[in-house]
Amino acid sequence: MTGKPRKQEQEEATTDIAEVAPGVLRTMLPVDLPGLGHVNCYIMEDERGVAVVDPGLPGPDSWNALVDRLNRAGYKIGDVHTAIITHSHFDHFGGAERLREESGADILTHESFAPLWDSEEAAETHDAEDGASEEEILERIEETFRRPTPWGTRRTPPRREQIQRFRRMGNFNARWFRTPTPTVTVVDSQMIRLARREWVALHTPGHTGDHLCLYDPAHGVVFSGDHVLPTITPHIAGRSDTRSDKRSDTQDSLAEFFDSLQRMNTLGSTTVALPAHGHPFTDIGARADDICMHHHERLDVLRQAGSRLGRATVEDYMRVLFSERAWGDMAASETFAHLVHLNVIGEAHRDITPDGLVTFELEPAQPDQTDRANRANQADREMS
């Protein structure tokens, strides 16, 4: 029996440098995260030097790879004048602060760019390591990751042996996970000059609330980040409204994602999409439609499950929506995003238990929704 084919996004980074659009070079930086083997770092040359899009993970391994790729392309760190970050996940922003320190580069993001956790807390965790015992250090690192979820639980830190391995290898430092402070922010539809031409900033929330794509209408090029990927569906995070500390004030990130995906069909003659993971691809509108369909099918799976689960927690629904090997914070977060969407459109009722867990009770599924859910479940079994 042959295993299922590896997704493009899982491929390991190579040292290849390739021009994938006029004036745009694709390089790959190493990533060792679930489901990912690399992050694409794009290089754009102009009269000021070069701009880079998504300068990789925190830590020395990714930084050394970035230096190597720039050298292979004929540039050095001092040539980088701008680091463009598509969104606030650390495999995309990791090298940005060091670029600013070593080359004076600007850090460009969408205006809504926001940290996953408080930067000062991460700095304090690092500073507290001086003179602390190994056990105290590990506990403080774990606490850095352990944050409340909008559905009433706490996030799970990496396994203790993983943290210890990263520390032994010199690949973990809490300070590296501090979200960088942008020096240049843009708003939706703002024009940006890079690689000797104008790009349009596109705010595309969904995967994160601050996701930014860039579109070059003259050449039909889109930096799609993690918004549209070639062979996997991006994770949709259930999240709280950043303006409120109440769990009842949550964002319908799935509705935002649907709107952002539909926008990809309005870009005109796009010749190439440049994703953050995987290979460049064409027809971004068709791929966006496929991703929309996937999530509509997932909604139907939840609708079908609601009739037998009744009022249930996010984790209860997660175990229906995902295979056991995927259970965890990311699966729960995406499940929460789908349940919030059903609540917003009036198909689910949300409540909070006395111990603080958010629960949902769904309306009965309609026959056509059940059919789609069955097809989605069958597709999942075939991929397992």
VOBA-1610 file (N, C-alpha, C; in pm, whole numbers, padded with zeros to 5 digits, always signed):
BEGIN
Met+00085-00119+00000Met+00000+00000+00000Met+00089+00124+00000Thr+00061+00215-00087Thr+00139+00337-00095Thr+00076+00444-00008Gly+00161+00527+00053Gly+00109+00637+00133Gly+00055+00746+00044Lys-00024+00834+00105Lys-00079+00942+00026Lys+00034+01037-00015Pro+00023+01100-00132Pro+00132+01184-00181Pro+00157+01303-00089Arg+00282+01343-00081Arg+00319+01457+00002Arg+00265+01585-00061Lys+00208+01669+00023Lys+00161+01799-00023Lys+00281+01889-00056Gln+00259+01981-00151Gln+00368+02072-00187Gln+00423+02145-00066Glu+00334+02186+00022Glu+00373+02267+00137Glu+00462+02191+00235Gln+00464+02057+00225Gln+00546+01974+00313Gln+00687+01952+00260Glu+00714+01990+00137Glu+00845+01966+00078Glu+00955+02041+00154Glu+01069+01977+00170Glu+01180+02040+00239Glu+01238+02153+00155Ala+01294+02251+00224Ala+01354+02365+00155Ala+01476+02322+00074Thr+01491+02380-00042Thr+01612+02363-00123Thr+01687+02496-00125Thr+01806+02494-00183Thr+01885+02617-00196Thr+01864+02683-00332Asp+01767+02636-00408Asp+01744+02689-00542Asp+01696+02835-00536Ile+01736+02910-00639Ile+01689+03047-00658Ile+01624+03051-00796Ala+01500+03095-00804Ala+01430+03096-00932Ala+01351+03225-00948Glu+01356+03282-01068Glu+01272+03398-01098Glu+01132+03345-01133Val+01033+03382-01052Val+00898+03328-01068Val+00801+03431-01122Ala+00844+03556-01130Ala+00767+03665-01189Ala+00868+03774-01221Pro+00834+03868-01309Pro+00930+03972-01342Pro+00984+04044-01218Gly+01116+04033-01198Gly+01179+04100-01085Gly+01155+04036-00951Val+01102+03913-00948Val+01073+03845-00821Val+01143+03710-00818Leu+01230+03689-00717Leu+01300+03563-00699Leu+01234+03485-00586Arg+01219+03354-00607Arg+01169+03267-00502Arg+01285+03192-00438Thr+01295+03199-00304Thr+01387+03116-00229Thr+01305+03040-00125Met+01364+02939-00064Met+01294+02858+00035Met+01378+02852+00163Leu+01314+02879+00276Leu+01380+02869+00405Leu+01324+02749+00480Pro+01407+02680+00559Pro+01362+02557+00625Pro+01260+02583+00735Val+01161+02496+00743Val+01059+02499+00848Val+01036+02355+00892Asp+01033+02334+01022Asp+01002+02201+01076Asp+00882+02216+01168Leu+00764+02227+01105Leu+00639+02243+01177Leu+00539+02142+01121Pro+00437+02106+01198Pro+00340+02008+01148Pro+00281+02049+01013Gly+00300+01963+00913Gly+00243+01987+00781Gly+00322+02082+00693Leu+00436+02134+00740Leu+00514+02230+00663Leu+00662+02191+00663Gly+00726+02208+00547Gly+00868+02180+00536Gly+00951+02300+00496His+00885+02409+00459His+00957+02528+00415His+00863+02648+00420Val+00920+02765+00412Val+00845+02888+00386Val+00915+02958+00271Asn+00838+03006+00176Asn+00895+03079+00064Asn+00930+03221+00107Cys+01052+03261+00079Cys+01096+03398+00102Cys+01126+03458-00034Tyr+01048+03556-00074Tyr+01064+03617-00206Tyr+01153+03741-00196Ile+01235+03761-00299Ile+01331+03871-00304Ile+01297+03958-00424Met+01285+04090-00400Met+01255+04184-00508Met+01361+04294-00508Glu+01429+04309-00620Glu+01537+04408-00632Glu+01485+04539-00691Asp+01539+04650-00641Asp+01508+04781-00699Asp+01627+04874-00676Glu+01607+05003-00705Glu+01717+05098-00697Glu+01767+05118-00554Arg+01690+05079-00453Arg+01729+05095-00312Arg+01800+04972-00256Gly+01791+04860-00324Gly+01845+04734-00275Gly+01744+04624-00298Val+01704+04553-00193Val+01605+04448-00210Val+01503+04453-00096Ala+01382+04411-00129Ala+01279+04383-00029Ala+01261+04232-00024Val+01231+04180+00096Val+01204+04037+00110Val+01064+04019+00168Val+00996+03916+00122Val+00862+03885+00171Val+00871+03759+00258Asp+00834+03771+00384Asp+00830+03661+00481Asp+00969+03603+00508Pro+01046+03668+00596Pro+01184+03625+00620Pro+01199+03512+00722Gly+01110+03416+00722Gly+01131+03289+00790Gly+01109+03285+00939Leu+01145+03168+00996Leu+01129+03140+01138Leu+01227+03220+01225Pro+01198+03230+01355Pro+01300+03281+01448Pro+01415+03182+01459Gly+01528+03231+01506Gly+01639+03142+01538Gly+01749+03137+01435Pro+01864+03082+01473Pro+01983+03085+01387Pro+01973+03001+01262Asp+01903+02888+01265Asp+01897+02803+01146Asp+01833+02875+01029Ser+01718+02935+01054Ser+01648+03007+00947Ser+01727+03131+00905Trp+01787+03200+01004Trp+01864+03320+00970Trp+01982+03284+00881Asn+02054+03180+00914Asn+02168+03139+00831Asn+02122+03101+00690Ala+02006+03038+00680Ala+01953+03004+00548Ala+01917+03130+00471Leu+01861+03230+00539Leu+01828+03357+00472Leu+01954+03425+00419Val+02058+03427+00501Val+02186+03486+00457Val+02238+03411+00334Asp+02230+03279+00339Asp+02277+03196+00228Asp+02198+03223+00100Arg+02067+03230+00111Arg+01984+03251-00009Arg+02008+03389-00070Leu+02022+03489+00016Leu+02054+03622-00036Leu+02188+03621-00109Asn+02287+03554-00051Asn+02418+03546-00116Asn+02409+03475-00250Arg+02333+03366-00255Arg+02319+03292-00380Arg+02252+03376-00488Ala+02167+03469-00444Ala+02099+03558-00539Ala+02183+03681-00574Gly+02300+03693-00510Gly+02390+03805-00539Gly+02372+03925-00447Tyr+02312+03903-00330Tyr+02287+04013-00236Tyr+02343+03977-00099Lys+02343+04076-00011Lys+02384+04055+00128Lys+02280+04117+00220Ile+02292+04087+00348Ile+02193+04137+00444Ile+02181+04289+00438Gly+02293+04356+00423Gly+02290+04502+00418Gly+02212+04559+00302Asp+02183+04479+00201Asp+02105+04527+00086Asp+01954+04531+00113Val+01909+04467+00222Val+01765+04455+00247Val+01713+04585+00307His+01622+04650+00236His+01566+04776+00286His+01426+04759+00345Thr+01358+04648+00312Thr+01223+04627+00363Thr+01198+04478+00383Ala+01141+04444+00498Ala+01091+04309+00524Ala+00939+04316+00528Ile+00874+04251+00431Ile+00728+04251+00423Ile+00679+04124+00492Ile+00588+04140+00587Ile+00534+04027+00661Ile+00388+04011+00623Thr+00353+03894+00571Thr+00215+03875+00526Thr+00118+03861+00642His+00165+03806+00758His+00075+03795+00873His+00155+03754+00996Ser+00087+03755+01111Ser+00155+03746+01240Ser+00173+03603+01289His+00226+03515+01204His+00269+03381+01247His+00421+03377+01240Phe+00483+03311+01340Phe+00627+03328+01356Phe+00709+03266+01245Asp+00653+03174+01163Asp+00732+03123+01051Asp+00740+03224+00937His+00672+03338+00953His+00674+03443+00851His+00750+03568+00899Phe+00744+03597+01029Phe+00806+03722+01077Phe+00939+03701+01148Gly+00984+03575+01163Gly+01096+03545+01252Gly+01222+03625+01229Gly+01260+03647+01103Gly+01385+03717+01075Gly+01373+03868+01067Ala+01253+03923+01087Ala+01230+04065+01059Ala+01307+04156+01155Glu+01298+04129+01285Glu+01365+04218+01380Glu+01516+04217+01361Arg+01573+04101+01332Arg+01717+04096+01313Arg+01756+04170+01184Leu+01672+04163+01081Leu+01698+04241+00961Leu+01700+04390+00993Arg+01606+04433+01076Arg+01605+04575+01113Arg+01731+04611+01190Glu+01775+04521+01280Glu+01895+04549+01359Glu+02020+04556+01273Glu+02030+04466+01174Glu+02156+04453+01100Glu+02161+04535+00972Ser+02045+04567+00914Ser+02047+04642+00788Ser+01966+04771+00795Gly+01897+04793+00906Gly+01809+04911+00915Gly+01682+04896+00834Ala+01646+04773+00802Ala+01529+04750+00716Ala+01401+04792+00784Asp+01309+04847+00703Asp+01173+04869+00749Asp+01101+04736+00762Ile+01003+04730+00851Ile+00916+04615+00864Ile+00776+04659+00823Leu+00726+04602+00713Leu+00600+04646+00655Leu+00493+04540+00678Thr+00379+04582+00732Thr+00266+04492+00758Thr+00136+04566+00729His+00026+04492+00736His-00105+04558+00738His-00120+04630+00872Glu-00203+04734+00874Glu-00217+04815+00995Glu-00274+04736+01113Ser-00342+04624+01087Ser-00401+04546+01195Ser-00307+04439+01251Phe-00183+04438+01204Phe-00085+04339+01250Phe-00083+04336+01402Ala-00096+04216+01459Ala-00110+04204+01604Ala-00036+04082+01654Pro+00020+04089+01776Pro+00094+03975+01831Pro+00002+03864+01876Leu+00054+03741+01868Leu-00018+03627+01922Leu-00023+03637+02074Trp+00087+03685+02136Trp+00088+03711+02279Trp+00171+03836+02304Asp+00166+03886+02422Asp+00231+04011+02457Asp+00383+04001+02444Ser+00441+04092+02369Ser+00585+04088+02345Ser+00665+04106+02474Glu+00616+04189+02565Glu+00689+04212+02688Glu+00695+04085+02773Glu+00586+04006+02771Glu+00587+03881+02846Glu+00694+03786+02791Ala+00705+03781+02659Ala+00808+03695+02600Ala+00947+03742+02638Ala+00967+03874+02639Ala+01097+03928+02678Ala+01127+03896+02824Glu+01024+03910+02911Glu+01044+03880+03052Glu+01080+03733+03073Thr+01018+03644+02995Thr+01050+03502+03005Thr+01197+03480+02974His+01246+03546+02870His+01387+03532+02834His+01476+03590+02944Asp+01445+03712+02989Asp+01528+03777+03091Asp+01532+03697+03220Ala+01421+03630+03252Ala+01413+03554+03377Ala+01497+03428+03374Glu+01553+03392+03258Glu+01633+03270+03251Glu+01766+03285+03324Asp+01814+03407+03338Asp+01943+03427+03403Asp+01933+03384+03549Gly+02015+03285+03587Gly+02020+03240+03724Gly+01909+03145+03765Ala+01816+03114+03675Ala+01706+03025+03708Ala+01748+02880+03688Ser+01681+02791+03761Ser+01707+02648+03743Ser+01646+02602+03611Glu+01689+02485+03565Glu+01636+02431+03440Glu+01485+02411+03449Glu+01439+02363+03562Glu+01294+02341+03580Glu+01218+02473+03573Glu+01271+02577+03636Glu+01205+02708+03633Glu+01202+02764+03491Ile+01311+02745+03418Ile+01317+02794+03280Ile+01211+02724+03195Leu+01204+02591+03209Leu+01107+02516+03130Leu+00964+02556+03165Glu+00937+02576+03291Glu+00802+02617+03332Glu+00767+02754+03275Arg+00862+02845+03273Arg+00833+02979+03222Arg+00815+02977+03070Ile+00892+02892+03003Ile+00873+02878+02858Ile+00735+02821+02829Glu+00695+02718+02905Glu+00562+02659+02886Glu+00453+02763+02910Glu+00471+02844+03012Glu+00369+02945+03042Glu+00360+03050+02933Thr+00471+03075+02862Thr+00468+03168+02749Thr+00369+03122+02644Phe+00361+02991+02623Phe+00272+02936+02522Phe+00129+02917+02573Arg+00113+02901+02703Arg-00017+02864+02760Arg-00103+02989+02774Arg-00197+03006+02681Arg-00283+03124+02681Arg-00429+03079+02680Pro-00517+03159+02738Pro-00659+03122+02732Pro-00711+03120+02588Thr-00802+03031+02560Thr-00867+03026+02429Thr-01003+03094+02437Pro-01057+03138+02325Pro-01191+03199+02328Pro-01301+03102+02364Trp-01271+02970+02365Trp-01375+02872+02398Trp-01360+02816+02539Gly-01274+02880+02621Gly-01274+02850+02763Gly-01169+02755+02813Thr-01077+02711+02729Thr-00968+02625+02773Thr-00837+02705+02769Arg-00726+02636+02788Arg-00596+02700+02771Arg-00517+02626+02665Arg-00438+02701+02591Arg-00359+02640+02484Arg-00254+02548+02544Thr-00215+02449+02467Thr-00120+02348+02512Thr+00020+02385+02464Pro+00117+02398+02554Pro+00254+02428+02510Pro+00317+02308+02441Pro+00429+02326+02373Pro+00500+02211+02316Pro+00536+02112+02426Arg+00552+01986+02387Arg+00590+01885+02484Arg+00725+01921+02548Arg+00738+01884+02676Arg+00859+01918+02751Arg+00985+01869+02680Glu+00980+01749+02622Glu+01099+01697+02554Glu+01132+01779+02429Gln+01028+01836+02363Gln+01054+01921+02247Gln+01125+02049+02289Ile+01078+02110+02395Ile+01141+02233+02444Ile+01285+02205+02484Gln+01308+02094+02553Gln+01444+02060+02595Gln+01534+02035+02474Arg+01478+01970+02371Arg+01557+01944+02251Arg+01593+02075+02182Phe+01496+02166+02171Phe+01524+02294+02108Phe+01631+02371+02186Arg+01625+02364+02318Arg+01723+02436+02399Arg+01862+02376+02380Arg+01872+02242+02376Arg+02002+02177+02357Arg+02062+02213+02222Met+01975+02225+02122Met+02023+02256+01987Met+02047+02405+01967Gly+02015+02484+02068Gly+02029+02628+02053Gly+01921+02688+01967Asn+01809+02616+01948Asn+01704+02661+01858Asn+01582+02713+01930Phe+01596+02746+02058Phe+01482+02803+02129Phe+01528+02918+02215Asn+01460+03027+02202Asn+01482+03143+02285Asn+01351+03218+02287Ala+01294+03236+02403Ala+01161+03299+02410Ala+01161+03436+02343Arg+01273+03506+02347Arg+01280+03639+02287Arg+01256+03635+02137Trp+01293+03522+02072Trp+01275+03514+01927Trp+01128+03518+01887Phe+01040+03479+01980Phe+00898+03471+01947Phe+00825+03603+01971Arg+00898+03706+02008Arg+00838+03838+02020Arg+00793+03885+01882Thr+00669+03927+01873Thr+00620+03976+01746Thr+00686+04110+01715Pro+00739+04128+01594Pro+00810+04252+01562Pro+00716+04372+01559Thr+00775+04487+01577Thr+00700+04612+01570Thr+00714+04671+01430Pro+00605+04685+01355Pro+00615+04740+01219Pro+00664+04884+01221Thr+00740+04921+01120Thr+00779+05060+01101Thr+00697+05124+00990Val+00637+05042+00904Val+00550+05090+00797Val+00425+05003+00796Thr+00309+05065+00804Thr+00184+04989+00794Thr+00102+05041+00677Val+00024+04951+00619Val-00057+04987+00503Val-00202+04950+00530Val-00292+05010+00454Val-00434+04980+00464Val-00478+04917+00332Asp-00597+04861+00334Asp-00649+04796+00215Asp-00654+04893+00097Ser-00611+04845-00019Ser-00612+04919-00146Ser-00502+05025-00157Gln-00416+05036-00056Gln-00306+05131-00065Gln-00203+05083-00166Met-00142+05175-00238Met-00039+05143-00336Met+00099+05144-00269Ile+00181+05045-00303Ile+00316+05032-00250Ile+00411+05017-00368Arg+00522+05087-00364Arg+00618+05074-00475Arg+00730+04978-00434Leu+00740+04868-00506Leu+00842+04767-00484Leu+00884+04710-00619Ala+01010+04671-00632Ala+01059+04613-00756Ala+01028+04702-00876Arg+01039+04832-00856Arg+01023+04933-00961Arg+00881+04938-01021Arg+00781+04898-00942Arg+00644+04910-00990Arg+00548+04916-00872Glu+00422+04944-00903Glu+00322+04962-00800Glu+00250+04831-00768Trp+00230+04807-00638Trp+00155+04692-00589Trp+00038+04743-00506Val-00071+04669-00507Val-00189+04704-00430Val-00192+04618-00305Ala-00205+04682-00189Ala-00219+04609-00063Ala-00362+04557-00051Leu-00375+04429-00021Leu-00506+04367-00006Leu-00517+04308+00134His-00606+04361+00214His-00630+04304+00347His-00720+04182+00328Thr-00670+04064+00367Thr-00741+03938+00342Thr-00754+03858+00471Pro-00838+03904+00565Pro-00851+03833+00693Pro-00916+03697+00675Gly-00888+03609+00769Gly-00941+03473+00767Gly-00842+03380+00834His-00733+03350+00766His-00626+03270+00827His-00578+03339+00954Thr-00555+03468+00947Thr-00537+03555+01062Thr-00616+03682+01033Gly-00640+03761+01136Gly-00714+03885+01115Gly-00633+03993+01047Asp-00500+03976+01043Asp-00413+04081+00988Asp-00347+04040+00856His-00400+03938+00791His-00332+03886+00672His-00329+03988+00559Leu-00212+03996+00494Leu-00189+04092+00385Leu-00142+04020+00260Cys-00210+04045+00148Cys-00162+04002+00017Cys-00119+04127-00060Leu-00033+04108-00158Leu+00008+04217-00247Leu-00022+04176-00390Tyr-00076+04270-00467Tyr-00119+04243-00605Tyr-00055+04342-00700Asp+00007+04288-00804Asp+00068+04369-00910Asp-00020+04358-01034Pro-00110+04455-01057Pro-00203+04444-01170Pro-00135+04451-01306Ala-00019+04516-01314Ala+00048+04530-01444Ala+00098+04396-01496His+00144+04309-01405His+00199+04179-01446His+00111+04062-01402Gly+00002+04089-01331Gly-00087+03983-01287Gly-00025+03892-01183Val+00048+03950-01086Val+00117+03873-00984Val+00053+03900-00848Val+00034+03795-00769Val-00022+03808-00635Val+00068+03734-00535Phe+00114+03804-00433Phe+00173+03737-00317Phe+00056+03693-00230Ser+00028+03563-00226Ser-00092+03516-00157Ser-00067+03471-00014Gly+00059+03472+00032Gly+00087+03435+00170Gly+00027+03300+00205Asp-00039+03294+00321Asp-00111+03173+00361Asp-00260+03185+00330His-00300+03291+00263His-00442+03311+00233His-00492+03206+00134Val-00418+03186+00027Val-00451+03083-00072Val-00324+03003-00098Leu-00329+02874-00062Leu-00216+02783-00080Leu-00251+02681-00187Pro-00150+02623-00253Pro-00179+02540-00371Pro-00241+02404-00342Thr-00202+02336-00232Thr-00252+02200-00214Thr-00307+02171-00075Ile-00299+02263+00019Ile-00364+02245+00149Ile-00458+02362+00174Thr-00556+02340+00262Thr-00648+02449+00296Thr-00593+02520+00418Pro-00578+02651+00413Pro-00521+02724+00527Pro-00604+02706+00653His-00536+02705+00765His-00603+02699+00895His-00681+02828+00918Ile-00803+02814+00968Ile-00886+02930+01002Ile-00896+02934+01154Ala-00845+03039+01212Ala-00838+03047+01357Ala-00962+03113+01413Gly-01026+03047+01510Gly-01130+03113+01588Gly-01064+03208+01685Arg-01108+03331+01688Arg-01039+03429+01770Arg-01138+03525+01835Ser-01094+03585+01945Ser-01173+03686+02013Ser-01155+03820+01944Asp-01251+03907+01966Asp-01237+04045+01920Asp-01124+04107+02001Thr-01022+04158+01932Thr-00906+04215+02003Thr-00942+04341+02080Arg-01060+04396+02055Arg-01102+04516+02128Arg-01175+04481+02257Ser-01191+04355+02287Ser-01269+04314+02403Ser-01204+04195+02470Asp-01221+04185+02605Asp-01170+04069+02676Asp-01283+03971+02709Lys-01399+03988+02646Lys-01512+03900+02672Lys-01516+03789+02568Arg-01533+03664+02614Arg-01537+03553+02521Arg-01660+03559+02430Ser-01763+03635+02472Ser-01882+03644+02388Ser-01859+03735+02268Asp-01753+03816+02273Asp-01724+03908+02163Asp-01622+03844+02070Thr-01670+03757+01981Thr-01581+03685+01892Thr-01601+03728+01748Gln-01497+03715+01671Gln-01500+03751+01531Gln-01549+03633+01447Asp-01629+03661+01345Asp-01668+03556+01250Asp-01558+03548+01145Ser-01448+03483+01183Ser-01331+03477+01094Ser-01360+03395+00970Leu-01452+03298+00977Leu-01483+03220+00858Leu-01557+03305+00756Ala-01650+03390+00800Ala-01718+03481+00707Ala-01617+03577+00644Glu-01523+03626+00724Glu-01418+03711+00670Glu-01337+03637+00564Phe-01308+03512+00592Phe-01230+03432+00498Phe-01306+03410+00368Phe-01435+03379+00377Phe-01515+03363+00256Phe-01511+03490+00171Asp-01529+03605+00235Asp-01526+03732+00162Asp-01390+03755+00098Ser-01284+03728+00174Ser-01149+03748+00121Ser-01119+03654+00005Leu-01167+03530+00014Leu-01146+03435-00095Leu-01221+03477-00220Gln-01344+03521-00204Gln-01422+03565-00320Gln-01355+03683-00390Arg-01282+03762-00312Arg-01213+03876-00370Arg-01106+03835-00472Met-01053+03714-00458Met-00951+03667-00551Met-01004+03655-00693Asn-01135+03643-00708Asn-01195+03636-00842Asn-01215+03773-00905Thr-01181+03879-00832Thr-01202+04014-00884Thr-01071+04080-00929Leu-00962+04004-00927Leu-00832+04065-00952Leu-00797+04076-01100Gly-00883+04029-01187Gly-00853+04039-01329Gly-00763+03928-01376Ser-00677+03959-01470Ser-00594+03855-01534Ser-00471+03825-01449Thr-00489+03742-01346Thr-00376+03701-01263Thr-00301+03589-01334Thr-00173+03610-01357Thr-00094+03509-01427Thr-00025+03413-01332Val+00008+03460-01211Val+00077+03372-01117Val+00048+03416-00973Ala+00020+03317-00888Ala+00008+03340-00745Ala+00132+03287-00677Leu+00187+03365-00585Leu+00311+03330-00516Leu+00277+03306-00369Pro+00259+03178-00330Pro+00217+03146-00193Pro+00335+03144-00097Ala+00305+03144+00032Ala+00410+03136+00133Ala+00464+02995+00148His+00388+02896+00108His+00431+02756+00112His+00384+02688-00016Gly+00466+02599-00071Gly+00430+02535-00196Gly+00478+02614-00316His+00445+02562-00436His+00496+02621-00559His+00402+02729-00613Pro+00456+02823-00691Pro+00370+02919-00761Pro+00266+02847-00845Phe+00147+02907-00857Phe+00039+02843-00932Phe-00043+02949-01004Thr-00125+02903-01097Thr-00211+02994-01174Thr-00356+02976-01131Asp-00442+03065-01178Asp-00586+03062-01153Asp-00617+03061-01004Ile-00578+03169-00939Ile-00599+03180-00795Ile-00748+03184-00761Gly-00830+03235-00854Gly-00974+03239-00828Gly-01034+03101-00815Ala-00994+03009-00904Ala-01046+02873-00898Ala-01000+02803-00771Arg-00875+02824-00733Arg-00825+02763-00609Arg-00899+02820-00488Ala-00926+02950-00489Ala-01002+03011-00379Ala-01142+02951-00371Asp-01204+02926-00486Asp-01337+02865-00487Asp-01333+02725-00426Asp-01229+02648-00458Asp-01214+02514-00401Asp-01206+02519-00249Ile-01131+02617-00197Ile-01115+02629-00052Ile-01248+02668+00012Cys-01323+02757-00053Cys-01456+02793-00002Cys-01545+02669+00006Met-01544+02589-00098Met-01627+02469-00100Met-01588+02374+00013His-01460+02359+00036His-01413+02273+00145His-01475+02316+00278His-01474+02445+00305His-01524+02492+00434His-01676+02483+00443His-01745+02501+00331His-01890+02480+00333His-01922+02334+00364Glu-01843+02243+00312Glu-01863+02101+00343Glu-01836+02073+00490Arg-01736+02139+00548Arg-01708+02121+00690Arg-01824+02172+00775Leu-01885+02281+00733Leu-02003+02331+00804Leu-02115+02227+00802Asp-02130+02161+00689Asp-02234+02058+00680Asp-02204+01939+00770Val-02077+01904+00785Val-02041+01796+00877Val-02084+01833+01020Leu-02061+01957+01059Leu-02101+02001+01192Leu-02254+02001+01206Arg-02323+02046+01103Arg-02469+02046+01109Arg-02523+01905+01130Gln-02463+01810+01058Gln-02507+01672+01071Gln-02476+01619+01211Ala-02361+01655+01265Ala-02322+01606+01398Ala-02407+01667+01507Gly-02459+01787+01485Gly-02535+01854+01588Gly-02656+01778+01634Ser-02721+01703+01545Ser-02843+01631+01581Ser-02816+01523+01685Arg-02696+01465+01688Arg-02667+01361+01786Arg-02585+01412+01905Leu-02512+01523+01888Leu-02434+01575+01999Leu-02516+01663+02091Gly-02617+01731+02035Gly-02692+01827+02115Gly-02603+01941+02159Arg-02624+01988+02284Arg-02536+02094+02334Arg-02402+02032+02371Ala-02295+02083+02310Ala-02164+02020+02328Ala-02054+02124+02323Thr-01936+02086+02371Thr-01822+02177+02373Thr-01754+02180+02238Val-01664+02273+02224Val-01586+02283+02101Val-01505+02156+02078Glu-01447+02100+02185Glu-01370+01977+02171Glu-01457+01861+02126Asp-01582+01856+02172Asp-01673+01750+02127Asp-01693+01758+01976Tyr-01718+01877+01926Tyr-01737+01894+01782Tyr-01607+01873+01706Met-01495+01911+01766Met-01364+01891+01701Met-01342+01744+01670Arg-01381+01656+01762Arg-01357+01513+01743Arg-01441+01456+01629Val-01545+01527+01591Val-01625+01488+01475Val-01565+01544+01347Leu-01517+01665+01355Leu-01472+01736+01235Leu-01333+01691+01189Phe-01249+01644+01283Phe-01111+01609+01250Phe-01081+01466+01292Ser-00987+01403+01221Ser-00939+01271+01261Ser-00858+01284+01389Glu-00846+01174+01463Glu-00782+01178+01595Glu-00640+01230+01589Arg-00567+01197+01484Arg-00427+01241+01476Arg-00415+01393+01467Ala-00523+01462+01431Ala-00520+01608+01418Ala-00574+01680+01540Trp-00626+01606+01639Trp-00685+01672+01755Trp-00581+01757+01827Gly-00624+01874+01872Gly-00534+01965+01942Gly-00584+02107+01928Asp-00499+02202+01967Asp-00540+02342+01970Asp-00580+02396+01833Met-00502+02360+01729Met-00534+02413+01596Met-00667+02359+01546Ala-00692+02230+01567Ala-00819+02172+01524Ala-00935+02232+01603Ala-00915+02252+01733Ala-01020+02313+01814Ala-01046+02457+01770Ser-00941+02529+01737Ser-00956+02667+01694Ser-01036+02677+01564Glu-01005+02589+01470Glu-01078+02592+01344Glu-01223+02547+01363Thr-01244+02448+01449Thr-01380+02406+01481Thr-01459+02523+01541Phe-01396+02594+01633Phe-01460+02710+01696Phe-01499+02813+01592Ala-01410+02839+01495Ala-01441+02937+01391Ala-01566+02897+01312His-01579+02768+01282His-01697+02722+01209His-01823+02731+01294Leu-01811+02697+01423Leu-01927+02706+01511Leu-01972+02850+01533Val-01876+02940+01546Val-01911+03082+01558Val-01987+03129+01434His-01941+03085+01318His-02010+03125+01194His-02154+03074+01194Leu-02175+02951+01235Leu-02311+02897+01241Leu-02395+02974+01342Asn-02333+03017+01450Asn-02404+03099+01549Asn-02443+03234+01491Val-02351+03296+01419Val-02377+03429+01362Val-02489+03424+01259Ile-02496+03316+01179Ile-02600+03308+01076Ile-02729+03245+01130Gly-02735+03224+01261Gly-02858+03180+01324Gly-02884+03032+01324Glu-02781+02950+01300Glu-02800+02805+01296Glu-02743+02735+01418Ala-02694+02809+01514Ala-02641+02750+01636Ala-02666+02845+01752His-02680+02789+01870His-02698+02867+01992His-02576+02846+02080Arg-02521+02955+02130Arg-02399+02949+02210Arg-02430+02979+02355Asp-02361+02909+02445Asp-02377+02932+02588Asp-02243+02906+02655Ile-02235+02937+02783Ile-02113+02916+02861Ile-02150+02838+02986Thr-02079+02729+03012Thr-02106+02646+03128Thr-02056+02717+03254Pro-02099+02672+03374Pro-02050+02733+03498Pro-01899+02732+03513Asp-01833+02633+03453Asp-01686+02629+03463Asp-01617+02701+03347Gly-01693+02776+03269Gly-01633+02865+03170Gly-01616+02809+03031Leu-01664+02689+03002Leu-01652+02632+02868Leu-01765+02682+02779Val-01728+02722+02659Val-01829+02764+02561Val-01890+02639+02497Thr-02022+02636+02488Thr-02091+02524+02424Thr-02178+02575+02311Phe-02210+02483+02219Phe-02295+02516+02105Phe-02401+02408+02088Glu-02519+02451+02049Glu-02626+02358+02011Glu-02674+02397+01872Leu-02668+02303+01778Leu-02694+02333+01638Leu-02836+02297+01598Glu-02886+02371+01500Glu-03015+02339+01440Glu-03002+02208+01362Pro-03111+02132+01348Pro-03105+02007+01271Pro-03062+02033+01126Ala-02983+01940+01072Ala-02934+01953+00934Ala-03046+01926+00835Gln-03042+01995+00721Gln-03136+01972+00612Gln-03083+01859+00523Pro-03169+01794+00443Pro-03124+01679+00362Pro-03007+01710+00271Asp-03007+01825+00204Asp-02896+01855+00113Asp-02766+01876+00190Gln-02777+01929+00313Gln-02658+01947+00396Gln-02603+01812+00440Thr-02692+01718+00470Thr-02648+01585+00509Thr-02574+01516+00396Asp-02625+01532+00273Asp-02558+01472+00157Asp-02416+01528+00142Arg-02402+01657+00155Arg-02270+01718+00141Arg-02178+01673+00254Ala-02233+01661+00375Ala-02152+01615+00487Ala-02103+01473+00465Asn-02188+01387+00411Asn-02146+01250+00384Asn-02034+01247+00281Arg-02045+01331+00179Arg-01938+01337+00079Arg-01808+01387+00141Ala-01818+01485+00229Ala-01698+01538+00294Ala-01633+01434+00382Asn-01715+01358+00458Asn-01660+01253+00542Asn-01594+01143+00459Gln-01655+01110+00347Gln-01598+01008+00259Gln-01463+01055+00204Ala-01455+01183+00166Ala-01329+01239+00115Ala-01221+01233+00223Asp-01259+01263+00347Asp-01161+01256+00457Asp-01110+01115+00477Arg-01199+01016+00469Arg-01156+00876+00486Arg-01061+00834+00375Glu-01087+00881+00254Glu-01001+00843+00141Glu-00861+00905+00155Met-00852+01022+00223Met-00723+01087+00241Met-00647+01033+00359Ser-00716+00963+00451Ser-00651+00916+00574Ser-00556+00799+00546
//
